Amino acid sequence: MQRVPATPLNYEFSRHLEPAVRIEPGETILVESEDALSGQISKPGDVRDKAAMPYSNPVAGPIYVAGAEPGDALAVKIHRIDALNGQCATYTGSPKQLCEWLGTDVPPGAHTCPIRDGQIWWSETLAIPYAPMLGCIGTAPAWGVPTTGPAGPHGGNMDLVETCPGSTVYLPVLVEGGYLFLGDAHAAMGHGELSATGLEMAAETEITVELLKGKNLTGPRIETADELIAIASGTPLERSIAEASARLILWMEAEYGWNRWRAYDILTHVAQISIGYYGVAAAMKINRRYAENPG
């Protein structure tokens, strides 16, 4: 099984890089990634020093998929996400919009949390269930080179909890080979990643990458055993929610036989919203038992 190394650390979804590996459609590979803090917080007393390392969310790749051409899609099945060193790290970060109410005198708040027996030990007495996910996954655009800060039609820093083991992430192919990147693994994360820092961890991720010819996706999608999930990114959040809803409606119309206005109606009553990084990425979800029963 091929392995993608975590280094050199990369902070862009760039088509200009030499592929880290070249794979065939249907191939299963292992991908190593450094944590979003670039490994700066690994023991008590460490701090996030942005003067020394200003960037966040290094991603591994690019992964070149043989036969992938613009207009196709990659289906990335996530099998597992394991912590490489048995711990995760976080820090208080910046309160950003919350400064109006909380003030700006925020402490560094850095600490590490051991992971054992399916639990993240926030403290000696408080445990959080281990629920790993990828904050960043995406392909390289044909124009421009986005960083690992924002999300967009290519994927990117979506920070959605649904990007987890058991899910399949669908991404548009915009350049030959697809140029797939992933990283920014979290041991767990609340919706919205309020402090802009999850429980960050260096990780080994096992994925299988399939190639779907002529899929022509306008943005990322996720499928789980139970849900269809359409994604849109941008501000204001209300527009992202509306666009994600429209994408899900059109998906249901194109692939599940729904009349778009009936789909619009059913989403009103049964859909759920998932919010990614700081309210920028929005996902609209519907349970498969509704989607597969067009009314």
PASEBA-1860 file (N, C-alpha, C; in nm, 3 decimals):
! residues 295
1> MQRVPATP> 0.085/-0.120/0.000/0.000/0.000/0.000/0.088/0.125/0.000 ~ 0.060/0.216/-0.092/0.139/0.338/-0.098/0.109/0.429/0.021 ~ 0.211/0.506/0.060/0.199/0.598/0.173/0.239/0.739/0.129 ~ 0.158/0.836/0.166/0.188/0.977/0.140/0.247/1.037/0.267 ~ 0.368/1.092/0.261/0.429/1.148/0.382/0.368/1.282/0.420 ~ 0.381/1.317/0.548/0.331/1.447/0.595/0.418/1.563/0.549 ~ 0.543/1.536/0.525/0.637/1.641/0.486/0.675/1.627/0.339 ~ 0.714/1.737/0.276/0.724/1.873/0.331/0.586/1.932/0.358
9> LNYEFSRH> 0.579/2.016/0.461/0.451/2.078/0.495/0.408/2.170/0.382 ~ 0.281/2.160/0.346/0.227/2.236/0.234/0.099/2.306/0.279 ~ 0.084/2.431/0.241/-0.029/2.512/0.287/-0.113/2.565/0.171 ~ -0.104/2.500/0.056/-0.181/2.542/-0.061/-0.236/2.421/-0.136 ~ -0.347/2.443/-0.205/-0.403/2.343/-0.296/-0.354/2.378/-0.437 ~ -0.231/2.337/-0.466/-0.164/2.385/-0.586/-0.146/2.276/-0.691 ~ -0.177/2.310/-0.813/-0.155/2.222/-0.927/-0.010/2.228/-0.975 ~ 0.069/2.317/-0.916/0.206/2.337/-0.962/0.307/2.247/-0.891
17> LEPAVRIE> 0.264/2.173/-0.791/0.355/2.087/-0.715/0.373/1.952/-0.785 ~ 0.487/1.891/-0.761/0.510/1.756/-0.809/0.427/1.659/-0.724 ~ 0.353/1.566/-0.785/0.272/1.473/-0.705/0.356/1.396/-0.604 ~ 0.301/1.382/-0.484/0.367/1.300/-0.382/0.357/1.152/-0.416 ~ 0.243/1.112/-0.471/0.224/0.975/-0.521/0.133/0.981/-0.643 ~ 0.140/0.877/-0.723/0.048/0.859/-0.835/-0.025/0.728/-0.811 ~ -0.156/0.731/-0.820/-0.235/0.613/-0.790/-0.331/0.582/-0.904 ~ -0.380/0.459/-0.904/-0.483/0.417/-0.997/-0.621/0.432/-0.931
25> PGETILVE> -0.725/0.458/-1.008/-0.860/0.462/-0.950/-0.890/0.332/-0.875 ~ -0.950/0.345/-0.757/-0.983/0.230/-0.676/-0.874/0.189/-0.579 ~ -0.761/0.259/-0.584/-0.648/0.224/-0.497/-0.669/0.276/-0.355 ~ -0.627/0.195/-0.258/-0.632/0.233/-0.117/-0.491/0.274/-0.074 ~ -0.481/0.389/-0.007/-0.352/0.442/0.034/-0.358/0.492/0.177 ~ -0.240/0.516/0.236/-0.226/0.575/0.368/-0.169/0.715/0.353 ~ -0.228/0.811/0.424/-0.184/0.950/0.415/-0.149/0.999/0.555 ~ -0.024/1.041/0.573/0.019/1.101/0.698/0.004/1.253/0.690
33> SEDALSGQ> -0.035/1.315/0.801/-0.047/1.461/0.802/-0.005/1.516/0.937 ~ 0.061/1.631/0.935/0.095/1.703/1.058/-0.030/1.772/1.110 ~ -0.031/1.810/1.237/-0.150/1.877/1.289/-0.158/2.020/1.237 ~ -0.273/2.082/1.256/-0.299/2.216/1.201/-0.209/2.322/1.261 ~ -0.150/2.292/1.377/-0.062/2.387/1.446/0.083/2.368/1.404 ~ 0.104/2.291/1.298/0.238/2.264/1.244/0.331/2.202/1.347 ~ 0.273/2.128/1.442/0.350/2.057/1.542/0.407/2.144/1.652 ~ 0.360/2.269/1.665/0.420/2.359/1.763/0.378/2.331/1.907
41> ISKPGDVR> 0.263/2.264/1.926/0.218/2.236/2.062/0.219/2.085/2.082 ~ 0.320/2.035/2.151/0.332/1.891/2.171/0.355/1.852/2.316 ~ 0.379/1.951/2.404/0.404/1.922/2.545/0.368/2.045/2.628 ~ 0.349/2.028/2.759/0.318/2.144/2.844/0.422/2.255/2.829 ~ 0.373/2.378/2.821/0.460/2.493/2.808/0.479/2.541/2.666 ~ 0.443/2.457/2.568/0.453/2.499/2.428/0.348/2.606/2.397 ~ 0.378/2.692/2.300/0.283/2.795/2.257/0.275/2.794/2.105 ~ 0.166/2.845/2.054/0.150/2.863/1.910/0.219/2.993/1.873
49> DKAAMPYS> 0.332/2.983/1.804/0.413/3.099/1.769/0.395/3.128/1.620 ~ 0.305/3.220/1.588/0.279/3.251/1.447/0.389/3.335/1.384 ~ 0.477/3.393/1.466/0.591/3.463/1.409/0.687/3.363/1.346 ~ 0.703/3.248/1.412/0.791/3.144/1.359/0.724/3.061/1.251 ~ 0.594/3.039/1.266/0.518/2.958/1.169/0.382/3.023/1.151 ~ 0.371/3.117/1.056/0.247/3.194/1.043/0.130/3.117/0.985 ~ 0.157/3.005/0.916/0.050/2.935/0.845/-0.008/2.823/0.930 ~ -0.129/2.782/0.893/-0.198/2.673/0.964/-0.250/2.572/0.863
57> NPVAGPIY> -0.284/2.456/0.913/-0.351/2.350/0.835/-0.264/2.292/0.723 ~ -0.144/2.242/0.751/-0.067/2.178/0.645/-0.140/2.055/0.592 ~ -0.136/2.035/0.461/-0.201/1.921/0.399/-0.097/1.836/0.327 ~ -0.124/1.707/0.320/-0.038/1.614/0.249/-0.086/1.599/0.106 ~ 0.009/1.575/0.016/-0.022/1.559/-0.125/0.074/1.640/-0.209 ~ 0.041/1.662/-0.336/-0.082/1.617/-0.402/-0.078/1.469/-0.442 ~ -0.198/1.411/-0.448/-0.218/1.274/-0.492/-0.272/1.280/-0.635 ~ -0.196/1.225/-0.729/-0.233/1.226/-0.870/-0.310/1.098/-0.900
65> VAGAEPGD> -0.430/1.111/-0.954/-0.515/0.996/-0.985/-0.513/0.975/-1.137 ~ -0.463/0.860/-1.178/-0.450/0.831/-1.321/-0.586/0.837/-1.390 ~ -0.592/0.905/-1.503/-0.714/0.914/-1.582/-0.808/1.023/-1.543 ~ -0.780/1.093/-1.433/-0.869/1.201/-1.389/-0.853/1.323/-1.479 ~ -0.965/1.375/-1.529/-0.965/1.489/-1.619/-1.069/1.591/-1.572 ~ -1.051/1.718/-1.609/-1.153/1.818/-1.572/-1.293/1.774/-1.613 ~ -1.387/1.788/-1.523/-1.524/1.742/-1.545/-1.554/1.611/-1.475 ~ -1.448/1.540/-1.432/-1.468/1.418/-1.354/-1.484/1.454/-1.206
73> ALAVKIHR> -1.496/1.353/-1.122/-1.502/1.371/-0.978/-1.423/1.261/-0.910 ~ -1.369/1.291/-0.794/-1.305/1.191/-0.708/-1.401/1.158/-0.595 ~ -1.415/1.027/-0.569/-1.491/0.980/-0.454/-1.390/0.924/-0.355 ~ -1.374/0.994/-0.243/-1.272/0.960/-0.144/-1.341/0.896/-0.023 ~ -1.327/0.765/-0.012/-1.384/0.690/0.100/-1.285/0.693/0.216 ~ -1.329/0.743/0.331/-1.244/0.750/0.449/-1.268/0.626/0.535 ~ -1.166/0.543/0.550/-1.179/0.420/0.627/-1.148/0.442/0.775 ~ -1.039/0.513/0.801/-1.000/0.536/0.941/-0.911/0.658/0.947
81> IDALNGQC> -0.909/0.721/1.066/-0.820/0.834/1.096/-0.763/0.807/1.234 ~ -0.632/0.780/1.242/-0.569/0.745/1.368/-0.469/0.851/1.408 ~ -0.461/0.879/1.538/-0.361/0.972/1.590/-0.223/0.910/1.578 ~ -0.128/0.985/1.524/0.007/0.933/1.505/0.085/0.923/1.635 ~ 0.059/1.012/1.729/0.138/1.012/1.853/0.053/0.998/1.979 ~ -0.072/0.954/1.964/-0.155/0.925/2.081/-0.206/1.045/2.157 ~ -0.202/1.163/2.095/-0.253/1.281/2.164/-0.302/1.383/2.062 ~ -0.369/1.484/2.114/-0.410/1.598/2.033/-0.378/1.725/2.110
89> ATYTGSPK> -0.385/1.837/2.043/-0.348/1.964/2.105/-0.446/2.073/2.063 ~ -0.459/2.171/2.149/-0.544/2.286/2.118/-0.492/2.409/2.190 ~ -0.545/2.524/2.155/-0.513/2.647/2.229/-0.630/2.742/2.213 ~ -0.631/2.848/2.291/-0.746/2.937/2.294/-0.764/3.012/2.162 ~ -0.653/3.042/2.096/-0.664/3.113/1.969/-0.711/3.256/1.989 ~ -0.780/3.307/1.890/-0.829/3.445/1.894/-0.981/3.444/1.898 ~ -1.041/3.522/1.989/-1.188/3.525/1.995/-1.253/3.597/1.878 ~ -1.175/3.668/1.795/-1.227/3.731/1.673/-1.358/3.806/1.701
97> QLCEWLGT> -1.469/3.763/1.636/-1.594/3.837/1.650/-1.645/3.840/1.794 ~ -1.600/3.747/1.877/-1.647/3.742/2.015/-1.584/3.849/2.103 ~ -1.482/3.918/2.050/-1.414/4.021/2.130/-1.509/4.127/2.182 ~ -1.614/4.154/2.105/-1.712/4.255/2.146/-1.768/4.227/2.285 ~ -1.782/4.099/2.317/-1.841/4.059/2.444/-1.739/4.001/2.543 ~ -1.635/3.935/2.490/-1.539/3.867/2.578/-1.414/3.948/2.605 ~ -1.387/4.049/2.524/-1.263/4.123/2.537/-1.151/4.058/2.458 ~ -1.034/4.121/2.461/-0.921/4.073/2.381/-0.807/4.017/2.466
105> DVPPGAHT> -0.822/4.018/2.597/-0.716/3.969/2.685/-0.727/3.817/2.699 ~ -0.702/3.748/2.588/-0.720/3.604/2.585/-0.586/3.535/2.617 ~ -0.586/3.438/2.708/-0.461/3.366/2.739/-0.426/3.270/2.627 ~ -0.298/3.226/2.617/-0.261/3.130/2.512/-0.343/3.002/2.519 ~ -0.369/2.952/2.639/-0.460/2.838/2.657/-0.414/2.709/2.594 ~ -0.285/2.695/2.562/-0.238/2.575/2.493/-0.232/2.456/2.588 ~ -0.279/2.342/2.541/-0.260/2.219/2.617/-0.276/2.098/2.526 ~ -0.218/1.988/2.570/-0.231/1.863/2.497/-0.322/1.770/2.574
113> CPIRDGQI> -0.385/1.679/2.499/-0.481/1.586/2.558/-0.448/1.444/2.511 ~ -0.419/1.352/2.602/-0.395/1.214/2.559/-0.522/1.150/2.505 ~ -0.503/1.058/2.411/-0.614/0.983/2.352/-0.595/0.837/2.387 ~ -0.691/0.779/2.455/-0.682/0.636/2.489/-0.821/0.580/2.513 ~ -0.836/0.454/2.474/-0.962/0.382/2.495/-1.083/0.457/2.438 ~ -1.065/0.520/2.321/-1.176/0.588/2.257/-1.217/0.718/2.322 ~ -1.130/0.774/2.407/-1.163/0.898/2.477/-1.047/0.996/2.464 ~ -1.082/1.124/2.459/-0.985/1.233/2.462/-0.989/1.289/2.603
121> WWSETLAI> -0.876/1.285/2.673/-0.875/1.328/2.813/-0.840/1.476/2.821 ~ -0.947/1.557/2.822/-0.935/1.703/2.831/-0.867/1.743/2.961 ~ -0.899/1.671/3.066/-0.835/1.687/3.196/-0.836/1.550/3.263 ~ -0.789/1.542/3.385/-0.787/1.414/3.456/-0.927/1.363/3.486 ~ -1.024/1.453/3.485/-1.161/1.413/3.521/-1.263/1.427/3.409 ~ -1.223/1.493/3.299/-1.318/1.519/3.192/-1.271/1.457/3.062 ~ -1.354/1.369/3.004/-1.322/1.302/2.879/-1.423/1.340/2.771 ~ -1.374/1.349/2.648/-1.455/1.378/2.530/-1.445/1.257/2.438
129> PYAPMLGC> -1.556/1.209/2.383/-1.548/1.093/2.293/-1.458/1.122/2.172 ~ -1.373/1.027/2.139/-1.288/1.037/2.022/-1.375/1.026/1.897 ~ -1.377/1.131/1.816/-1.460/1.136/1.696/-1.378/1.201/1.585 ~ -1.282/1.128/1.527/-1.189/1.190/1.433/-1.254/1.234/1.304 ~ -1.201/1.343/1.247/-1.248/1.396/1.119/-1.136/1.476/1.056 ~ -1.151/1.504/0.928/-1.054/1.585/0.855/-1.108/1.726/0.837 ~ -1.029/1.825/0.877/-1.070/1.963/0.854/-1.051/2.005/0.709 ~ -0.944/1.956/0.646/-0.911/1.996/0.509/-0.908/1.876/0.416
137> IGTAPAWG> -0.978/1.886/0.307/-0.968/1.791/0.197/-1.015/1.864/0.072 ~ -0.940/1.848/-0.037/-0.979/1.919/-0.158/-0.891/1.884/-0.275 ~ -0.928/1.935/-0.390/-0.851/1.919/-0.513/-0.796/2.055/-0.555 ~ -0.705/2.053/-0.651/-0.643/2.178/-0.696/-0.729/2.244/-0.803 ~ -0.758/2.373/-0.788/-0.829/2.445/-0.893/-0.743/2.466/-1.018 ~ -0.808/2.492/-1.130/-0.738/2.518/-1.255/-0.690/2.662/-1.264 ~ -0.741/2.748/-1.180/-0.706/2.889/-1.183/-0.689/2.937/-1.040 ~ -0.576/3.003/-1.013/-0.548/3.049/-0.878/-0.499/2.934/-0.790
145> VPTTGPAG> -0.444/2.971/-0.675/-0.391/2.872/-0.581/-0.442/2.906/-0.442 ~ -0.556/2.850/-0.401/-0.609/2.880/-0.268/-0.521/2.822/-0.159 ~ -0.515/2.889/-0.046/-0.444/2.839/0.071/-0.533/2.742/0.148 ~ -0.477/2.688/0.255/-0.554/2.598/0.342/-0.634/2.675/0.446 ~ -0.649/2.806/0.427/-0.733/2.884/0.517/-0.880/2.878/0.482 ~ -0.920/2.912/0.358/-1.062/2.913/0.323/-1.109/2.780/0.267 ~ -1.238/2.769/0.248/-1.299/2.659/0.173/-1.360/2.717/0.047 ~ -1.394/2.630/-0.048/-1.453/2.675/-0.172/-1.505/2.560/-0.254
153> PHGGNMDL> -1.534/2.583/-0.381/-1.587/2.475/-0.466/-1.493/2.356/-0.480 ~ -1.364/2.377/-0.454/-1.266/2.269/-0.463/-1.261/2.185/-0.335 ~ -1.332/2.226/-0.231/-1.321/2.165/-0.099/-1.246/2.261/-0.009 ~ -1.129/2.218/0.043/-1.048/2.308/0.124/-1.074/2.292/0.272 ~ -1.059/2.402/0.345/-1.071/2.400/0.491/-1.219/2.410/0.532 ~ -1.292/2.300/0.510/-1.436/2.301/0.537/-1.467/2.277/0.685 ~ -1.383/2.200/0.754/-1.403/2.173/0.896/-1.545/2.126/0.927 ~ -1.588/2.026/0.855/-1.719/1.965/0.879/-1.701/1.831/0.948
161> VETCPGST> -1.776/1.808/1.056/-1.759/1.686/1.134/-1.796/1.562/1.054 ~ -1.869/1.580/0.943/-1.910/1.465/0.862/-1.797/1.411/0.774 ~ -1.684/1.480/0.768/-1.568/1.432/0.692/-1.491/1.335/0.780 ~ -1.547/1.218/0.800/-1.503/1.127/0.904/-1.504/0.982/0.853 ~ -1.447/0.890/0.928/-1.451/0.749/0.886/-1.594/0.701/0.859 ~ -1.608/0.631/0.748/-1.740/0.585/0.705/-1.803/0.674/0.600 ~ -1.750/0.795/0.584/-1.804/0.889/0.484/-1.726/0.879/0.353 ~ -1.795/0.913/0.245/-1.730/0.930/0.115/-1.744/1.076/0.074
169> VYLPVLVE> -1.631/1.140/0.050/-1.628/1.280/0.010/-1.611/1.287/-0.142 ~ -1.701/1.358/-0.208/-1.696/1.375/-0.353/-1.642/1.514/-0.384 ~ -1.538/1.519/-0.469/-1.472/1.644/-0.501/-1.460/1.660/-0.652 ~ -1.477/1.782/-0.703/-1.462/1.802/-0.848/-1.317/1.789/-0.892 ~ -1.296/1.732/-1.009/-1.164/1.731/-1.073/-1.157/1.851/-1.164 ~ -1.059/1.938/-1.138/-1.046/2.064/-1.211/-0.921/2.070/-1.296 ~ -0.825/1.979/-1.266/-0.701/1.971/-1.345/-0.670/1.823/-1.369 ~ -0.590/1.796/-1.468/-0.551/1.658/-1.497/-0.487/1.594/-1.373
177> GGYLFLGD> -0.533/1.474/-1.338/-0.481/1.404/-1.222/-0.554/1.435/-1.093 ~ -0.638/1.538/-1.094/-0.716/1.572/-0.976/-0.641/1.650/-0.871 ~ -0.518/1.609/-0.839/-0.436/1.673/-0.736/-0.511/1.685/-0.603 ~ -0.527/1.570/-0.540/-0.599/1.560/-0.412/-0.504/1.589/-0.296 ~ -0.552/1.668/-0.200/-0.479/1.699/-0.077/-0.571/1.671/0.042 ~ -0.511/1.635/0.157/-0.591/1.624/0.280/-0.501/1.643/0.402 ~ -0.565/1.681/0.513/-0.493/1.702/0.638/-0.582/1.770/0.741 ~ -0.519/1.839/0.837/-0.593/1.912/0.942/-0.686/1.817/1.016
185> AHAAMGHG> -0.633/1.702/1.058/-0.716/1.605/1.130/-0.745/1.653/1.272 ~ -0.865/1.623/1.318/-0.908/1.656/1.454/-0.949/1.529/1.526 ~ -0.918/1.522/1.654/-0.966/1.411/1.736/-1.115/1.427/1.765 ~ -1.160/1.552/1.768/-1.301/1.587/1.782/-1.312/1.737/1.756 ~ -1.433/1.781/1.724/-1.455/1.923/1.699/-1.602/1.955/1.713 ~ -1.633/2.065/1.777/-1.770/2.111/1.782/-1.808/2.181/1.653 ~ -1.936/2.188/1.622/-1.981/2.258/1.502/-1.937/2.404/1.507 ~ -1.877/2.449/1.397/-1.836/2.588/1.387/-1.693/2.615/1.429
193> ELSATGLE> -1.626/2.519/1.496/-1.488/2.537/1.543/-1.470/2.679/1.598 ~ -1.537/2.707/1.710/-1.554/2.842/1.762/-1.424/2.919/1.777 ~ -1.320/2.857/1.835/-1.194/2.929/1.855/-1.102/2.917/1.735 ~ -1.154/2.858/1.625/-1.076/2.833/1.504/-0.967/2.728/1.526 ~ -0.977/2.653/1.635/-0.883/2.545/1.663/-0.959/2.428/1.722 ~ -0.955/2.315/1.653/-1.015/2.194/1.707/-0.916/2.122/1.796 ~ -0.945/1.997/1.829/-0.851/1.912/1.901/-0.759/1.852/1.794 ~ -0.657/1.930/1.761/-0.573/1.905/1.645/-0.478/1.788/1.668
201> MAAETEIT> -0.459/1.705/1.566/-0.368/1.592/1.583/-0.297/1.557/1.453 ~ -0.172/1.514/1.467/-0.104/1.449/1.356/-0.170/1.314/1.336 ~ -0.189/1.275/1.210/-0.274/1.159/1.185/-0.224/1.073/1.070 ~ -0.270/0.949/1.073/-0.259/0.860/0.958/-0.401/0.828/0.914 ~ -0.431/0.859/0.788/-0.565/0.840/0.733/-0.560/0.738/0.620 ~ -0.649/0.641/0.628/-0.659/0.540/0.523/-0.779/0.574/0.435 ~ -0.755/0.587/0.304/-0.860/0.623/0.211/-0.855/0.533/0.087 ~ -0.969/0.523/0.022/-0.976/0.464/-0.112/-1.030/0.572/-0.205
209> VELLKGKN> -0.964/0.590/-0.320/-1.002/0.696/-0.413/-1.056/0.634/-0.542 ~ -1.182/0.662/-0.570/-1.245/0.617/-0.695/-1.258/0.736/-0.790 ~ -1.261/0.707/-0.918/-1.276/0.810/-1.020/-1.412/0.797/-1.086 ~ -1.488/0.907/-1.089/-1.620/0.910/-1.152/-1.611/0.999/-1.275 ~ -1.622/0.938/-1.392/-1.605/1.013/-1.516/-1.728/1.100/-1.546 ~ -1.703/1.223/-1.591/-1.809/1.311/-1.637/-1.910/1.351/-1.532 ~ -1.870/1.355/-1.404/-1.965/1.384/-1.296/-2.002/1.533/-1.291 ~ -1.906/1.621/-1.326/-1.931/1.766/-1.334/-1.993/1.823/-1.207
217> LTGPRIET> -1.928/1.802/-1.094/-1.976/1.859/-0.968/-1.948/2.009/-0.961 ~ -2.040/2.082/-0.901/-2.020/2.225/-0.879/-1.956/2.254/-0.744 ~ -1.947/2.152/-0.659/-1.888/2.168/-0.527/-1.882/2.034/-0.456 ~ -1.826/2.031/-0.336/-1.812/1.905/-0.264/-1.946/1.847/-0.219 ~ -1.946/1.715/-0.207/-2.059/1.642/-0.148/-2.002/1.539/-0.052 ~ -2.085/1.495/0.040/-2.050/1.385/0.129/-2.167/1.288/0.133 ~ -2.135/1.161/0.131/-2.237/1.058/0.153/-2.194/0.972/0.271 ~ -2.290/0.939/0.356/-2.269/0.841/0.462/-2.368/0.728/0.440
225> ADELIAIA> -2.365/0.630/0.528/-2.461/0.521/0.516/-2.604/0.571/0.530 ~ -2.622/0.685/0.601/-2.756/0.731/0.633/-2.795/0.863/0.568 ~ -2.699/0.942/0.518/-2.730/1.078/0.476/-2.666/1.116/0.344 ~ -2.732/1.210/0.276/-2.675/1.285/0.164/-2.646/1.426/0.215 ~ -2.527/1.479/0.183/-2.484/1.606/0.240/-2.427/1.694/0.129 ~ -2.490/1.806/0.103/-2.441/1.903/0.004/-2.376/2.019/0.077 ~ -2.270/2.075/0.019/-2.186/2.173/0.087/-2.170/2.298/0.002 ~ -2.172/2.414/0.069/-2.136/2.541/0.006/-2.058/2.622/0.106
233> SGTPLERS> -1.970/2.707/0.056/-1.883/2.786/0.144/-1.882/2.931/0.102 ~ -1.876/3.020/0.200/-1.869/3.162/0.172/-1.945/3.242/0.275 ~ -1.940/3.370/0.262/-2.011/3.458/0.354/-2.105/3.549/0.274 ~ -2.215/3.592/0.334/-2.261/3.557/0.467/-2.308/3.412/0.476 ~ -2.313/3.359/0.599/-2.350/3.220/0.619/-2.488/3.189/0.561 ~ -2.579/3.287/0.569/-2.714/3.262/0.517/-2.711/3.223/0.369 ~ -2.620/3.286/0.294/-2.611/3.252/0.152/-2.554/3.111/0.134 ~ -2.456/3.073/0.214/-2.400/2.938/0.204/-2.506/2.833/0.236
241> IAEASARL> -2.588/2.859/0.336/-2.695/2.765/0.370/-2.793/2.753/0.254 ~ -2.829/2.867/0.194/-2.923/2.864/0.082/-2.862/2.790/-0.037 ~ -2.734/2.816/-0.066/-2.671/2.749/-0.180/-2.657/2.599/-0.155 ~ -2.618/2.560/-0.033/-2.609/2.418/0.000/-2.746/2.351/-0.014 ~ -2.850/2.420/0.026/-2.986/2.366/0.013/-3.022/2.345/-0.133 ~ -2.990/2.444/-0.216/-3.021/2.434/-0.360/-2.941/2.319/-0.422 ~ -2.816/2.304/-0.383/-2.735/2.194/-0.437/-2.792/2.058/-0.398 ~ -2.841/2.048/-0.275/-2.900/1.922/-0.233/-3.030/1.895/-0.311
249> ILWMEAEY> -3.111/1.997/-0.331/-3.235/1.982/-0.409/-3.205/1.935/-0.551 ~ -3.107/1.997/-0.616/-3.072/1.959/-0.752/-3.012/1.819/-0.758 ~ -2.939/1.780/-0.655/-2.885/1.645/-0.644/-3.000/1.544/-0.636 ~ -3.098/1.573/-0.551/-3.213/1.484/-0.536/-3.292/1.475/-0.667 ~ -3.302/1.586/-0.738/-3.374/1.587/-0.866/-3.299/1.504/-0.971 ~ -3.167/1.524/-0.980/-3.089/1.461/-1.086/-3.068/1.312/-1.064 ~ -3.052/1.270/-0.938/-3.011/1.132/-0.913/-3.112/1.048/-0.837 ~ -3.216/1.110/-0.781/-3.312/1.034/-0.702/-3.456/1.052/-0.749
257> GWNRWRAY> -3.477/1.122/-0.861/-3.609/1.129/-0.922/-3.706/1.225/-0.860 ~ -3.657/1.317/-0.777/-3.746/1.413/-0.713/-3.781/1.528/-0.808 ~ -3.904/1.575/-0.800/-3.939/1.706/-0.853/-3.874/1.810/-0.762 ~ -3.807/1.909/-0.819/-3.729/2.000/-0.735/-3.812/2.073/-0.631 ~ -3.938/2.103/-0.663/-4.019/2.178/-0.568/-4.072/2.088/-0.457 ~ -4.093/1.960/-0.487/-4.127/1.864/-0.381/-4.005/1.842/-0.290 ~ -3.886/1.839/-0.352/-3.765/1.826/-0.273/-3.746/1.947/-0.181 ~ -3.769/2.065/-0.236/-3.765/2.189/-0.158/-3.861/2.180/-0.039
265> DILTHVAQ> -3.978/2.126/-0.065/-4.079/2.113/0.040/-4.034/2.016/0.148 ~ -3.986/1.895/0.109/-3.950/1.795/0.210/-3.830/1.841/0.292 ~ -3.735/1.913/0.230/-3.620/1.961/0.306/-3.663/2.056/0.418 ~ -3.766/2.132/0.391/-3.817/2.225/0.492/-3.853/2.153/0.620 ~ -3.894/2.029/0.610/-3.947/1.958/0.726/-3.851/1.858/0.788 ~ -3.753/1.809/0.710/-3.669/1.701/0.765/-3.519/1.727/0.754 ~ -3.476/1.832/0.686/-3.333/1.855/0.665/-3.265/1.904/0.792 ~ -3.134/1.884/0.797/-3.052/1.934/0.907/-2.934/2.012/0.850
273> ISIGYYGV> -2.883/2.105/0.929/-2.772/2.189/0.888/-2.651/2.156/0.974 ~ -2.533/2.145/0.910/-2.406/2.131/0.981/-2.320/2.251/0.943 ~ -2.256/2.310/1.042/-2.177/2.431/1.020/-2.029/2.401/1.040 ~ -1.947/2.443/0.943/-1.803/2.421/0.951/-1.731/2.541/1.008 ~ -1.608/2.558/0.962/-1.515/2.655/1.019/-1.575/2.795/1.031 ~ -1.593/2.838/1.155/-1.635/2.973/1.189/-1.754/3.022/1.108 ~ -1.844/2.931/1.078/-1.966/2.971/1.010/-1.947/3.006/0.865 ~ -1.843/2.951/0.799/-1.820/2.981/0.657/-1.867/2.866/0.568
281> AAAMKINR> -1.836/2.743/0.606/-1.883/2.627/0.530/-2.015/2.579/0.589 ~ -2.112/2.555/0.502/-2.242/2.507/0.546/-2.276/2.379/0.472 ~ -2.332/2.282/0.545/-2.374/2.157/0.484/-2.522/2.136/0.513 ~ -2.598/2.102/0.409/-2.739/2.069/0.424/-2.753/1.918/0.407 ~ -2.821/1.853/0.503/-2.825/1.707/0.508/-2.969/1.656/0.505 ~ -2.986/1.541/0.439/-3.114/1.473/0.443/-3.089/1.324/0.462 ~ -3.171/1.260/0.542/-3.160/1.117/0.563/-3.194/1.043/0.434 ~ -3.118/0.937/0.407/-3.140/0.861/0.284/-3.281/0.804/0.272
289> RYAENPG> -3.344/0.774/0.382/-3.478/0.713/0.373/-3.580/0.810/0.312 ~ -3.550/0.940/0.324/-3.635/1.038/0.254/-3.589/1.055/0.109 ~ -3.457/1.071/0.091/-3.404/1.098/-0.043/-3.435/0.985/-0.140 ~ -3.435/0.863/-0.090/-3.456/0.748/-0.178/-3.603/0.713/-0.197 ~ -3.692/0.800/-0.152/-3.835/0.778/-0.165/-3.902/0.904/-0.221 ~ -3.876/0.933/-0.351/-3.928/1.058/-0.408/-4.080/1.064/-0.402 ~ -4.130/1.175/-0.354/-4.274/1.190/-0.339/-4.332/1.283/-0.446
END
